[in-house]
Amino acid sequence: MGVLSLLRPAKQVPTTWWSATDPMTTRPPARTLLILIAGLWIFGTGDAILIAAGIGNTPWTVLAEGIALNIDWSVGQATFLVSILVLLLWIPLKEKPGVGTILNAVFISLAIEVMVPLLPAPDSQALAVAQVLVGVLLIGIGSGIYLTANLGPGPRDGWMTGLQKASGFPLARVRGGIEVSVLVFGVLLGGTFREGTILFAILIGPVVAICLNLAGRFGSTGEVHG
């Protein structure tokens, strides 16, 4: 197993020994639940690290931060609110949440709520950029873990795929349109859009794809989810 093969981006979500066989099951194996929750916590911690860095958040966190500033909530609380509002948008699209969808809304918000106060604020630009890079890496690792659990998409991803099916537009265009709209609205509300946001946008796709490859290799069953 060469280093280059480990760093090759995955083209599909792999099946691992912890993957649920049915994404809509209401009684997933305990190991799947535990690994899913670990992945979501890692994801939320990565998001919290970006927030603490102070040089720009992910598009959805820019929105949550903007909402939080206007209603005097924490970013973690606002992130949960956004997740619930997005889930309501699933209704007209007839999308069905899985166990992982609900746990995504709960544990990412909870991780942000718990971890942000514990994280240091960087005292230099170099440290802030380094913190953003660590945050992006953790979000990628968390994504690789929770996506392979196969217990349903997160609220935002499910809305995106539902809109794609309803509109017929390419998935990349739908995703781009949603994230740009969310980012603009968040900035208008006072959320932080800076160089960290741009770094996230550039790096997150490749990082998630590489982490999915790693998850597939180390938890391999030789299958993929299409």
N, CA, C and O of each residue as an XYZ file, in Angstrom:
904
protein
N       0.858     -1.191      0.000
C       0.000      0.000      0.000
C       0.895      1.242      0.000
O       1.409      1.633      1.048
N       1.086      1.871     -1.184
C       1.962      3.019     -1.288
C       1.318      4.281     -0.755
O       0.099      4.367     -0.611
N       2.172      5.269     -0.462
C       1.676      6.544      0.057
C       0.776      7.221     -0.962
O      -0.267      7.769     -0.603
N       1.173      7.188     -2.239
C       0.375      7.842     -3.271
C      -1.009      7.214     -3.401
O      -1.989      7.916     -3.649
N      -1.093      5.904     -3.235
C      -2.405      5.253     -3.316
C      -3.290      5.642     -2.136
O      -4.512      5.708     -2.269
N      -2.679      5.899     -0.986
C      -3.444      6.341      0.183
C      -4.012      7.737     -0.021
O      -5.083      8.062      0.491
N      -3.282      8.565     -0.779
C      -3.692      9.955     -0.981
C      -4.540     10.135     -2.232
O      -4.851     11.262     -2.615
N      -4.916      9.029     -2.871
C      -5.747      9.118     -4.068
C      -7.193      9.405     -3.664
O      -7.740      8.687     -2.828
N      -7.828     10.434     -4.233
C      -9.211     10.753     -3.859
C     -10.182      9.642     -4.245
O     -10.068      9.056     -5.322
N     -11.128      9.358     -3.369
C     -12.174      8.378     -3.680
C     -13.173      8.986     -4.650
O     -13.432     10.189     -4.608
N     -13.732      8.164     -5.518
C     -14.753      8.628     -6.456
C     -16.156      8.283     -5.978
O     -17.138      8.827     -6.483
N     -16.251      7.392     -5.018
C     -17.529      6.988     -4.444
C     -17.352      6.790     -2.944
O     -16.236      6.682     -2.437
N     -18.483      6.747     -2.255
C     -18.430      6.469     -0.817
C     -18.246      4.966     -0.631
O     -19.109      4.196     -1.053
N     -17.145      4.521     -0.012
C     -16.898      3.085      0.127
C     -17.749      2.453      1.225
O     -18.219      3.132      2.137
N     -17.933      1.160      1.116
C     -18.553      0.387      2.189
C     -17.451     -0.126      3.114
O     -16.440     -0.657      2.654
N     -17.654      0.036      4.405
C     -16.679     -0.401      5.403
C     -17.339     -1.402      6.347
O     -18.541     -1.655      6.260
N     -16.537     -1.969      7.249
C     -17.106     -2.935      8.197
C     -18.074     -2.293      9.175
O     -18.838     -2.994      9.838
N     -18.051     -0.951      9.276
C     -19.001     -0.292     10.188
C     -20.213      0.277      9.442
O     -21.120      0.817     10.076
N     -20.244      0.167      8.115
C     -21.351      0.734      7.341
C     -22.656     -0.015      7.605
O     -22.675     -1.244      7.680
N     -23.748      0.741      7.745
C     -25.074      0.123      7.842
C     -25.472     -0.419      6.475
O     -25.159      0.193      5.454
N     -26.151     -1.547      6.442
C     -26.582     -2.120      5.164
C     -27.803     -1.396      4.609
O     -28.023     -1.384      3.397
N     -28.595     -0.793      5.490
C     -29.793     -0.059      5.073
C     -29.717      1.355      5.644
O     -29.774      1.520      6.863
N     -29.589      2.388      4.790
C     -29.456      3.753      5.307
C     -30.685      4.259      6.054
O     -30.599      5.233      6.801
N     -31.833      3.602      5.857
C     -33.055      4.055      6.505
C     -33.424      3.206      7.721
O     -34.520      3.349      8.264
N     -32.526      2.332      8.150
C     -32.826      1.509      9.319
C     -32.995      2.373     10.564
O     -32.311      3.383     10.733
N     -33.905      1.964     11.423
C     -34.082      2.662     12.700
C     -33.374      1.930     13.839
O     -33.381      2.383     14.984
N     -32.760      0.787     13.504
C     -32.028      0.017     14.522
C     -30.649     -0.375     13.983
O     -30.385     -1.553     13.742
N     -29.777      0.611     13.796
C     -28.444      0.306     13.267
C     -27.589     -0.410     14.304
O     -27.863     -0.308     15.500
N     -26.556     -1.135     13.868
C     -25.645     -1.782     14.814
C     -24.990     -0.752     15.735
O     -24.760      0.392     15.343
N     -24.697     -1.176     16.962
C     -24.086     -0.264     17.940
C     -22.763      0.286     17.429
O     -22.457      1.460     17.636
N     -21.974     -0.558     16.762
C     -20.673     -0.090     16.269
C     -20.853      1.022     15.239
O     -20.068      1.970     15.196
N     -21.894      0.899     14.407
C     -22.149      1.925     13.393
C     -22.521      3.247     14.055
O     -22.042      4.310     13.658
N     -23.380      3.168     15.070
C     -23.782      4.380     15.787
C     -22.592      5.051     16.463
O     -22.428      6.268     16.374
N     -21.767      4.264     17.135
C     -20.625      4.829     17.858
C     -19.635      5.485     16.908
O     -19.128      6.571     17.190
N     -19.357      4.834     15.784
C     -18.412      5.399     14.823
C     -19.021      6.619     14.140
O     -18.319      7.596     13.880
N     -20.313      6.572     13.850
C     -20.997      7.742     13.292
C     -20.877      8.936     14.226
O     -20.517     10.030     13.792
N     -21.176      8.734     15.508
C     -21.118      9.830     16.476
C     -19.698     10.363     16.604
O     -19.495     11.572     16.713
N     -18.708      9.461     16.591
C     -17.312      9.902     16.639
C     -16.983     10.773     15.431
O     -16.331     11.808     15.566
N     -17.434     10.352     14.249
C     -17.185     11.134     13.045
C     -17.844     12.499     13.095
O     -17.242     13.498     12.702
N     -19.077     12.545     13.577
C     -19.785     13.820     13.689
C     -19.103     14.745     14.692
O     -19.024     15.955     14.479
N     -18.608     14.161     15.795
C     -17.920     14.992     16.798
C     -16.614     15.555     16.226
O     -16.278     16.715     16.460
N     -15.887     14.732     15.481
C     -14.656     15.204     14.844
C     -14.977     16.320     13.850
O     -14.278     17.331     13.796
N     -16.035     16.130     13.070
C     -16.466     17.155     12.121
C     -16.777     18.462     12.850
O     -16.293     19.526     12.465
N     -17.590     18.373     13.905
C     -17.960     19.571     14.657
C     -16.771     20.241     15.309
O     -16.719     21.467     15.399
N     -15.803     19.437     15.771
C     -14.584     19.996     16.356
C     -13.784     20.751     15.302
O     -13.236     21.819     15.578
N     -13.716     20.194     14.086
C     -13.052     20.906     12.997
C     -13.718     22.234     12.708
O     -13.044     23.241     12.493
N     -15.036     22.235     12.702
C     -15.783     23.479     12.499
C     -15.485     24.470     13.624
O     -15.305     25.662     13.375
N     -15.433     23.974     14.856
C     -15.131     24.830     16.004
C     -13.735     25.435     15.895
O     -13.529     26.589     16.272
N     -12.775     24.664     15.382
C     -11.410     25.167     15.216
C     -11.386     26.312     14.212
O     -10.676     27.297     14.416
N     -12.152     26.196     13.130
C     -12.243     27.297     12.173
C     -12.851     28.539     12.818
O     -12.379     29.655     12.600
N     -13.900     28.339     13.611
C     -14.535     29.473     14.291
C     -13.541     30.162     15.209
O     -13.437     31.388     15.211
N     -12.803     29.366     15.999
C     -11.840     29.927     16.949
C     -10.683     30.625     16.246
O     -10.105     31.564     16.794
N     -10.334     30.176     15.031
C      -9.239     30.806     14.287
C      -9.553     32.259     13.960
O      -8.653     33.097     13.908
N     -10.840     32.558     13.739
C     -11.259     33.941     13.566
C     -10.969     34.561     12.219
O     -11.066     35.780     12.076
N     -10.610     33.750     11.210
C     -10.309     34.342      9.900
C     -11.228     33.781      8.814
O     -10.833     33.659      7.655
N     -12.442     33.446      9.199
C     -13.419     32.995      8.223
C     -13.912     31.589      8.495
O     -13.142     30.702      8.862
N     -15.214     31.400      8.310
C     -15.858     30.121      8.596
C     -16.325     29.435      7.320
O     -16.230     29.997      6.229
N     -16.829     28.215      7.468
C     -17.467     27.538      6.340
C     -18.735     28.313      5.972
O     -19.274     29.030      6.815
N     -19.226     28.188      4.731
C     -20.414     28.958      4.350
C     -21.596     28.786      5.294
O     -22.237     29.768      5.670
N     -21.895     27.535      5.685
C     -23.030     27.321      6.576
C     -22.778     27.890      7.968
O     -23.715     28.328      8.635
N     -21.532     27.888      8.411
C     -21.225     28.460      9.726
C     -21.226     29.979      9.673
O     -21.530     30.632     10.672
N     -20.887     30.554      8.514
C     -21.045     32.003      8.337
C     -22.509     32.377      8.560
O     -22.812     33.368      9.223
N     -23.414     31.572      7.999
C     -24.844     31.823      8.203
C     -25.223     31.664      9.666
O     -25.908     32.520     10.227
N     -24.779     30.566     10.294
C     -25.114     30.334     11.704
C     -24.571     31.451     12.586
O     -25.252     31.905     13.506
N     -23.339     31.899     12.309
C     -22.756     32.982     13.095
C     -23.554     34.269     12.919
O     -23.795     34.994     13.883
N     -23.964     34.548     11.678
C     -24.763     35.745     11.431
C     -26.083     35.709     12.180
O     -26.499     36.708     12.766
N     -26.746     34.549     12.160
C     -27.998     34.399     12.909
C     -27.743     34.564     14.399
O     -28.494     35.252     15.091
N     -26.673     33.927     14.898
C     -26.349     33.996     16.329
C     -26.133     35.434     16.786
O     -26.568     35.816     17.872
N     -25.466     36.224     15.964
C     -25.200     37.621     16.327
C     -26.484     38.433     16.434
O     -26.560     39.389     17.207
N     -27.487     38.050     15.657
C     -28.722     38.831     15.617
C     -29.768     38.385     16.629
O     -30.701     39.135     16.917
N     -29.633     37.181     17.174
C     -30.618     36.719     18.163
C     -29.968     36.403     19.508
O     -30.606     35.848     20.404
N     -28.697     36.761     19.636
C     -27.960     36.592     20.888
C     -27.896     35.131     21.326
O     -28.102     34.810     22.497
N     -27.606     34.256     20.370
C     -27.374     32.850     20.654
C     -25.906     32.534     20.416
O     -25.173     33.344     19.848
N     -25.478     31.351     20.853
C     -24.139     30.880     20.497
C     -24.168     30.328     19.070
O     -25.237     30.045     18.528
N     -22.989     30.178     18.471
C     -22.920     29.625     17.115
C     -23.401     28.171     17.112
O     -24.044     27.735     16.156
N     -23.097     27.422     18.169
C     -23.571     26.045     18.251
C     -25.088     25.962     18.255
O     -25.669     25.127     17.562
N     -25.729     26.821     19.029
C     -27.192     26.840     19.077
C     -27.776     27.234     17.725
O     -28.754     26.645     17.262
N     -27.166     28.235     17.099
C     -27.651     28.686     15.792
C     -27.437     27.617     14.723
O     -28.245     27.489     13.803
N     -26.360     26.854     14.838
C     -26.115     25.757     13.897
C     -27.223     24.713     13.996
O     -27.688     24.199     12.979
N     -27.643     24.401     15.214
C     -28.745     23.456     15.400
C     -30.035     24.018     14.806
O     -30.787     23.293     14.154
N     -30.294     25.308     15.031
C     -31.487     25.947     14.473
C     -31.487     25.858     12.947
O     -32.507     25.534     12.339
N     -30.346     26.144     12.338
C     -30.244     26.063     10.877
C     -30.532     24.640     10.401
O     -31.224     24.447      9.402
N     -30.005     23.647     11.113
C     -30.251     22.248     10.739
C     -31.741     21.916     10.762
O     -32.249     21.251      9.859
N     -32.434     22.381     11.794
C     -33.875     22.117     11.898
C     -34.630     22.813     10.771
O     -35.530     22.227     10.169
N     -34.267     24.061     10.484
C     -34.934     24.799      9.408
C     -34.702     24.123      8.058
O     -35.614     24.038      7.236
N     -33.483     23.644      7.836
C     -33.188     22.951      6.577
C     -33.976     21.645      6.492
O     -34.459     21.284      5.418
N     -34.110     20.936      7.609
C     -34.904     19.701      7.604
C     -36.359     19.975      7.227
O     -36.993     19.153      6.565
N     -36.885     21.112      7.640
C     -38.253     21.470      7.257
C     -38.372     21.651      5.746
O     -39.430     21.414      5.162
N     -37.267     22.075      5.121
C     -37.269     22.244      3.668
C     -37.256     20.905      2.934
O     -37.482     20.853      1.725
N     -36.990     19.821      3.666
C     -37.072     18.483      3.063
C     -38.524     18.100      2.753
O     -38.777     17.315      1.839
N     -39.465     18.647      3.505
C     -40.860     18.190      3.430
C     -41.433     18.322      2.020
O     -41.941     17.336      1.486
N     -41.369     19.528      1.383
C     -41.926     19.614      0.026
C     -41.159     18.785     -1.002
O     -41.691     18.469     -2.066
N     -39.911     18.431     -0.690
C     -39.105     17.623     -1.606
C     -39.311     16.123     -1.390
O     -38.783     15.300     -2.137
N     -40.098     15.775     -0.342
C     -40.412     14.385      0.001
C     -39.161     13.553      0.298
O     -39.108     12.358      0.005
N     -38.163     14.205      0.881
C     -36.961     13.499      1.316
C     -37.207     12.906      2.707
O     -37.942     13.483      3.507
N     -36.597     11.763      2.991
C     -36.787     11.099      4.283
C     -35.477     11.070      5.063
O     -34.467     10.586      4.551
N     -35.479     11.582      6.296
C     -34.248     11.562      7.100
C     -33.966     10.181      7.667
O     -34.887      9.426      7.979
N     -32.690      9.857      7.798
C     -32.277      8.646      8.487
C     -31.828      8.966      9.901
O     -31.824     10.126     10.313
N     -31.453      7.943     10.636
C     -30.925      8.151     11.986
C     -29.720      9.088     11.937
O     -29.565      9.964     12.788
N     -28.870      8.892     10.932
C     -27.685      9.732     10.806
C     -28.016     11.183     10.549
O     -27.266     12.071     10.952
N     -29.134     11.438      9.879
C     -29.556     12.817      9.607
C     -29.831     13.555     10.912
O     -29.378     14.683     11.105
N     -30.575     12.913     11.800
C     -30.922     13.529     13.082
C     -29.680     13.677     13.958
O     -29.467     14.725     14.567
N     -28.860     12.622     14.020
C     -27.650     12.696     14.842
C     -26.680     13.742     14.306
O     -25.962     14.374     15.081
N     -26.653     13.929     12.999
C     -25.829     14.978     12.398
C     -26.212     16.341     12.955
O     -25.353     17.120     13.369
N     -27.513     16.621     12.962
C     -27.986     17.916     13.462
C     -27.625     18.113     14.929
O     -27.274     19.218     15.342
N     -27.711     17.045     15.713
C     -27.475     17.153     17.156
C     -25.990     17.247     17.488
O     -25.567     18.165     18.190
N     -25.195     16.298     16.984
C     -23.821     16.172     17.482
C     -22.852     17.190     16.890
O     -21.906     17.591     17.568
N     -23.058     17.617     15.656
C     -22.185     18.673     15.130
C     -22.426     19.966     15.888
O     -21.478     20.661     16.252
N     -23.689     20.292     16.129
C     -24.010     21.500     16.903
C     -23.452     21.407     18.316
O     -22.905     22.376     18.843
N     -23.596     20.227     18.928
C     -23.117     20.036     20.297
C     -21.597     20.156     20.369
O     -21.062     20.756     21.301
N     -20.901     19.585     19.383
C     -19.441     19.681     19.370
C     -18.991     21.131     19.249
O     -18.051     21.549     19.926
N     -19.654     21.896     18.396
C     -19.321     23.323     18.266
C     -19.558     24.035     19.588
O     -18.730     24.828     20.037
N     -20.695     23.745     20.205
C     -21.059     24.394     21.471
C     -20.039     24.097     22.566
O     -19.670     24.986     23.332
N     -19.588     22.853     22.638
C     -18.655     22.443     23.691
C     -17.229     22.898     23.397
O     -16.531     23.368     24.296
N     -16.793     22.764     22.151
C     -15.383     22.939     21.826
C     -14.951     24.388     21.626
O     -13.821     24.736     21.966
N     -15.811     25.236     21.087
C     -15.387     26.623     20.808
C     -14.849     27.332     22.048
O     -13.796     27.963     21.962
N     -15.530     27.258     23.207
C     -14.986     27.951     24.389
C     -13.661     27.379     24.886
O     -12.935     28.056     25.613
N     -13.337     26.146     24.506
C     -12.113     25.501     24.984
C     -10.907     25.786     24.097
O      -9.773     25.511     24.490
N     -11.138     26.328     22.916
C     -10.064     26.497     21.940
C      -9.417     27.871     22.056
O     -10.112     28.861     22.282
N      -8.093     27.947     21.906
C      -7.400     29.236     22.004
C      -7.605     30.076     20.749
O      -7.786     29.546     19.653
N      -7.572     31.390     20.927
C      -7.579     32.306     19.782
C      -6.132     32.517     19.350
O      -5.308     32.887     20.185
N      -5.788     32.300     18.085
C      -4.403     32.457     17.638
C      -3.943     33.904     17.755
O      -4.726     34.833     17.558
N      -2.650     34.088     18.082
C      -2.134     35.448     18.253
C      -1.300     35.910     17.065
O      -0.598     36.918     17.157
N      -1.369     35.185     15.952
C      -0.692     35.624     14.734
C      -1.442     35.081     13.528
O      -2.195     34.113     13.635
N      -1.227     35.715     12.375
C      -1.875     35.258     11.151
C      -1.429     33.848     10.781
O      -2.238     33.034     10.334
N      -0.147     33.561     10.965
C       0.369     32.233     10.621
C      -0.312     31.147     11.448
O      -0.672     30.093     10.922
N      -0.486     31.407     12.743
C      -1.157     30.429     13.602
C      -2.626     30.283     13.221
O      -3.181     29.186     13.270
N      -3.252     31.397     12.839
C      -4.653     31.341     12.434
C      -4.821     30.486     11.180
O      -5.745     29.678     11.092
N      -3.921     30.670     10.212
C      -3.982     29.867      8.985
C      -3.735     28.393      9.305
O      -4.417     27.514      8.778
N      -2.750     28.129     10.173
C      -2.476     26.743     10.574
C      -3.696     26.127     11.246
O      -4.010     24.957     11.023
N      -4.381     26.912     12.065
C      -5.573     26.424     12.756
C      -6.675     26.097     11.748
O      -7.377     25.096     11.893
N      -6.821     26.940     10.732
C      -7.807     26.672      9.684
C      -7.486     25.360      8.974
O      -8.383     24.560      8.708
N      -6.215     25.141      8.670
C      -5.817     23.912      7.978
C      -6.120     22.675      8.824
O      -6.567     21.654      8.300
N      -5.875     22.770     10.132
C      -6.209     21.662     11.032
C      -7.721     21.444     11.047
O      -8.194     20.307     11.022
N      -8.473     22.546     11.089
C      -9.927     22.439     11.084
C     -10.456     21.769      9.830
O     -11.339     20.915      9.902
N      -9.917     22.156      8.673
C     -10.335     21.541      7.408
C     -10.010     20.047      7.408
O     -10.815     19.232      6.959
N      -8.831     19.695      7.913
C      -8.442     18.282      7.978
C      -9.410     17.490      8.852
O      -9.831     16.395      8.479
N      -9.763     18.042     10.016
C     -10.691     17.331     10.905
C     -12.079     17.216     10.289
O     -12.738     16.188     10.441
N     -12.530     18.254      9.598
C     -13.825     18.171      8.917
C     -13.783     17.080      7.853
O     -14.752     16.341      7.675
N     -12.653     16.981      7.144
C     -12.504     15.925      6.147
C     -12.517     14.543      6.768
O     -13.172     13.635      6.258
N     -11.790     14.377      7.878
C     -11.764     13.084      8.573
C     -13.159     12.734      9.090
O     -13.630     11.610      8.915
N     -13.812     13.703      9.726
C     -15.156     13.465     10.236
C     -16.128     13.094      9.132
O     -16.972     12.215      9.304
N     -16.006     13.777      7.982
C     -16.875     13.465      6.841
C     -16.628     12.048      6.341
O     -17.574     11.315      6.053
N     -15.363     11.663      6.239
C     -15.031     10.321      5.779
C     -15.613      9.244      6.673
O     -16.009      8.177      6.202
N     -15.663      9.530      7.974
C     -16.204      8.554      8.920
C     -17.726      8.521      8.867
O     -18.318      7.446      8.760
N     -18.371      9.695      8.941
C     -19.829      9.665      9.051
C     -20.511      9.316      7.724
O     -21.583      8.711      7.724
N     -19.904      9.687      6.604
C     -20.503      9.310      5.324
C     -20.470      7.801      5.114
O     -21.418      7.227      4.579
N     -19.382      7.156      5.533
C     -19.283      5.704      5.361
C     -20.170      4.934      6.334
O     -20.392      3.737      6.148
N     -20.679      5.601      7.370
C     -21.627      4.927      8.269
C     -22.920      4.574      7.541
O     -23.613      3.630      7.920
N     -23.247      5.342      6.481
C     -24.395      5.027      5.619
C     -25.718      4.997      6.383
O     -26.518      4.073      6.241
N     -25.924      6.040      7.200
C     -27.186      6.134      7.949
C     -27.993      7.367      7.554
O     -28.730      7.920      8.371
N     -27.855      7.786      6.325
C     -28.614      8.927      5.836
C     -27.762     10.176      5.752
O     -26.816     10.326      6.525
N     -28.077     11.080      4.828
C     -27.295     12.301      4.653
C     -27.550     13.302      5.769
O     -28.559     13.217      6.470
N     -26.641     14.242      5.930
C     -26.877     15.351      6.842
C     -27.993     16.229      6.305
O     -28.339     16.130      5.128
N     -28.569     17.093      7.147
C     -29.676     17.944      6.696
C     -29.356     18.737      5.436
O     -30.186     18.817      4.531
N     -28.160     19.325      5.364
C     -27.807     20.179      4.238
C     -27.592     19.365      2.965
O     -28.038     19.760      1.888
N     -26.904     18.226      3.091
C     -26.668     17.382      1.916
C     -27.968     16.784      1.387
O     -28.156     16.674      0.175
N     -28.860     16.400      2.289
C     -30.140     15.852      1.858
C     -30.987     16.879      1.129
O     -31.663     16.557      0.152
N     -30.949     18.118      1.609
C     -31.678     19.199      0.933
C     -31.092     19.432     -0.457
O     -31.824     19.624     -1.427
N     -29.769     19.412     -0.539
C     -29.083     19.628     -1.808
C     -29.466     18.552     -2.826
O     -29.810     18.869     -3.965
N     -29.407     17.281     -2.418
C     -29.737     16.209     -3.357
C     -31.228     16.217     -3.704
O     -31.607     15.875     -4.824
N     -32.073     16.606     -2.746
C     -33.502     16.722     -3.026
C     -33.789     17.806     -4.045
O     -34.605     17.612     -4.946
N     -33.125     18.950     -3.912
C     -33.284     20.033     -4.883
C     -32.777     19.613     -6.257
O     -33.359     19.969     -7.282
N     -31.689     18.854     -6.264
C     -31.138     18.402     -7.545
C     -32.141     17.501     -8.266
O     -32.348     17.630     -9.473
N     -32.760     16.587     -7.515
C     -33.736     15.685     -8.126
C     -34.967     16.449     -8.615
O     -35.528     16.135     -9.665
N     -35.378     17.453     -7.840
C     -36.571     18.215     -8.204
C     -36.321     19.147     -9.386
O     -37.206     19.354    -10.217
N     -35.114     19.708     -9.461
C     -34.815     20.707    -10.493
C     -34.227     20.108    -11.764
O     -34.405     20.647    -12.856
N     -33.522     18.986    -11.611
C     -32.848     18.397    -12.759
C     -31.520     19.040    -13.096
O     -30.858     18.624    -14.046
N     -31.115     20.053    -12.331
C     -29.825     20.700    -12.567
C     -28.688     19.800    -12.079
O     -28.895     18.961    -11.202
N     -27.485     19.970    -12.645
C     -26.336     19.196    -12.161
C     -26.089     19.439    -10.676
O     -26.300     20.540    -10.168
N     -25.639     18.391     -9.991
C     -25.435     18.480     -8.547
C     -24.441     19.575     -8.180
O     -24.644     20.293     -7.201
N     -23.371     19.708     -8.956
C     -22.365     20.727     -8.656
C     -22.964     22.126     -8.718
O     -22.624     22.989     -7.909
N     -23.866     22.350     -9.689
C     -24.491     23.666     -9.815
C     -25.434     23.931     -8.643
O     -25.470     25.038     -8.107
N     -26.188     22.923     -8.252
C     -27.103     23.082     -7.114
C     -26.314     23.366     -5.842
O     -26.648     24.279     -5.088
N     -25.265     22.580     -5.606
C     -24.441     22.770     -4.409
C     -23.814     24.160     -4.403
O     -23.839     24.858     -3.390
N     -23.252     24.554     -5.543
C     -22.628     25.872     -5.631
C     -23.625     26.986     -5.382
O     -23.330     27.945     -4.669
N     -24.819     26.859     -5.975
C     -25.840     27.885     -5.787
C     -26.279     28.003     -4.342
O     -26.453     29.107     -3.826
N     -26.460     26.853     -3.682
C     -26.859     26.863     -2.275
C     -25.777     27.503     -1.412
O     -26.071     28.370     -0.588
N     -24.527     27.082     -1.597
C     -23.460     27.554     -0.712
C     -23.161     29.035     -0.922
O     -22.873     29.748      0.038
N     -23.227     29.503     -2.165
C     -23.026     30.937     -2.412
C     -24.163     31.736     -1.785
O     -23.923     32.770     -1.161
N     -25.399     31.266     -1.944
C     -26.551     31.969     -1.366
C     -26.468     32.017      0.153
O     -26.698     33.060      0.765
N     -26.134     30.874      0.756
C     -25.997     30.794      2.211
C     -24.895     31.727      2.696
O     -25.057     32.419      3.701
N     -23.773     31.743      1.978
C     -22.645     32.591      2.355
C     -23.014     34.062      2.279
O     -22.721     34.821      3.203
N     -23.650     34.472      1.196
C     -24.025     35.882      1.034
C     -24.995     36.299      2.130
O     -24.835     37.364      2.727
N     -25.999     35.469      2.401
C     -26.973     35.796      3.440
C     -26.293     35.876      4.800
O     -26.589     36.766      5.596
N     -25.379     34.941      5.064
C     -24.654     34.959      6.332
C     -23.802     36.199      6.499
O     -23.753     36.777      7.584
N     -23.125     36.618      5.433
C     -22.300     37.834      5.489
C     -23.177     39.055      5.752
O     -22.810     39.930      6.536
N     -24.332     39.110      5.097
C     -25.248     40.232      5.314
C     -25.723     40.299      6.763
O     -26.020     41.379      7.274
N     -25.793     39.144      7.422
C     -26.195     39.105      8.830
C     -25.030     39.365      9.784
O     -25.234     39.482     10.992
N     -23.814     39.458      9.250
C     -22.651     39.752     10.092
C     -21.691     38.606     10.295
O     -20.752     38.728     11.081
N     -21.900     37.475      9.598
C     -20.989     36.338      9.713
C     -19.622     36.644      9.118
O     -19.480     37.557      8.304
N     -18.617     35.877      9.530
C     -17.226     36.145      9.153
C     -16.842     35.444      7.855
O     -16.761     34.217      7.791
N     -16.606     36.256      6.815
C     -16.114     35.756      5.532
C     -14.743     36.366      5.288
O     -14.612     37.563      5.035
N     -13.720     35.512      5.371
C     -12.351     35.983      5.157
C     -11.542     34.891      4.456
O     -12.099     34.003      3.810
N     -10.233     34.974      4.595
C      -9.374     34.037      3.888
C      -9.582     32.585      4.320
O      -9.370     31.665      3.530
N      -9.998     32.379      5.571
C     -10.267     31.021      6.030
C     -11.410     30.380      5.260
O     -11.384     29.181      4.981
N     -12.420     31.183      4.914
C     -13.546     30.687      4.122
C     -13.072     30.232      2.746
O     -13.500     29.197      2.237
N     -12.180     31.024      2.154
C     -11.658     30.696      0.823
C     -10.801     29.433      0.880
O     -10.910     28.562      0.017
N      -9.944     29.339      1.905
C      -9.128     28.128      2.071
C     -10.011     26.892      2.207
O      -9.738     25.854      1.604
N     -11.062     27.012      2.998
C     -11.994     25.893      3.176
C     -12.598     25.485      1.836
O     -12.631     24.302      1.497
N     -13.078     26.474      1.073
C     -13.729     26.181     -0.202
C     -12.786     25.466     -1.168
O     -13.206     24.575     -1.907
N     -11.515     25.857     -1.161
C     -10.530     25.259     -2.066
C     -10.162     23.840     -1.642
O     -10.027     22.947     -2.479
N     -10.000     23.641     -0.337
C      -9.412     22.397      0.166
C     -10.406     21.301      0.518
O     -10.061     20.120      0.464
N     -11.637     21.666      0.880
C     -12.505     20.674      1.508
C     -12.875     19.515      0.573
O     -12.953     18.371      1.021
N     -13.101     19.790     -0.706
C     -13.452     18.711     -1.626
C     -12.374     17.637     -1.718
O     -12.661     16.461     -1.495
N     -11.127     18.022     -2.045
C     -10.056     17.022     -2.095
C      -9.798     16.331     -0.762
O      -9.532     15.129     -0.730
N      -9.874     17.081      0.348
C      -9.600     16.484      1.660
C     -10.645     15.419      1.989
O     -10.295     14.334      2.454
N     -11.919     15.716      1.754
C     -12.972     14.728      2.020
C     -12.778     13.495      1.134
O     -12.917     12.365      1.602
N     -12.457     13.712     -0.139
C     -12.274     12.587     -1.062
C     -11.114     11.691     -0.630
O     -11.209     10.467     -0.711
N     -10.022     12.298     -0.174
C      -8.876     11.512      0.300
C      -9.242     10.753      1.576
O      -8.873      9.590      1.740
N      -9.969     11.414      2.473
C     -10.366     10.755      3.725
C     -11.339      9.604      3.468
O     -11.307      8.598      4.176
N     -12.195      9.746      2.468
C     -13.069      8.630      2.090
C     -12.246      7.458      1.565
O     -12.541      6.301      1.862
N     -11.219      7.762      0.788
C     -10.328      6.711      0.300
C      -9.658      5.979      1.466
O      -9.581      4.751      1.480
N      -9.175      6.751      2.440
C      -8.517      6.147      3.601
C      -9.491      5.289      4.406
O      -9.151      4.189      4.842
N     -10.715      5.811      4.597
C     -11.724      5.036      5.328
C     -12.012      3.728      4.604
O     -12.139      2.676      5.231
N     -12.114      3.802      3.283
C     -12.380      2.603      2.509
C     -11.253      1.589      2.575
O     -11.498      0.383      2.616
N     -10.016      2.074      2.585
C      -8.870      1.162      2.605
C      -8.700      0.493      3.969
O      -8.423     -0.703      4.055
N      -8.871      1.284      5.034
C      -8.635      0.720      6.363
C      -9.856     -0.005      6.932
O      -9.743     -0.770      7.891
N     -11.026      0.244      6.329
C     -12.222     -0.473      6.787
C     -12.844     -1.279      5.671
O     -14.050     -1.524      5.668
N     -12.019     -1.692      4.720
C     -12.502     -2.232      3.453
C     -13.295     -3.528      3.595
O     -12.953     -4.427      4.362
N     -14.396     -3.573      2.797
C     -15.109     -4.839      2.570
C     -15.114     -5.154      1.079
O     -15.665     -6.165      0.642
N     -14.481     -4.256      0.300
C     -14.402     -4.481     -1.143
C     -15.606     -4.003     -1.915
O     -15.751     -4.327     -3.094
N     -16.503     -3.216     -1.260
C     -17.698     -2.728     -1.941
C     -17.703     -1.211     -1.910
O     -16.933     -0.586     -1.181
N     -18.599     -0.619     -2.727
C     -18.807      0.826     -2.688
C     -20.295      1.105     -2.739
O     -21.070      0.326     -3.293
N     -20.686      2.241     -2.146
C     -22.055      2.731     -2.314
C     -22.056      3.636     -3.528
O     -21.250      4.563     -3.602
N     -22.937      3.393     -4.476
C     -22.990      4.224     -5.662
C     -23.658      5.548     -5.400
O     -23.782      6.368     -6.309
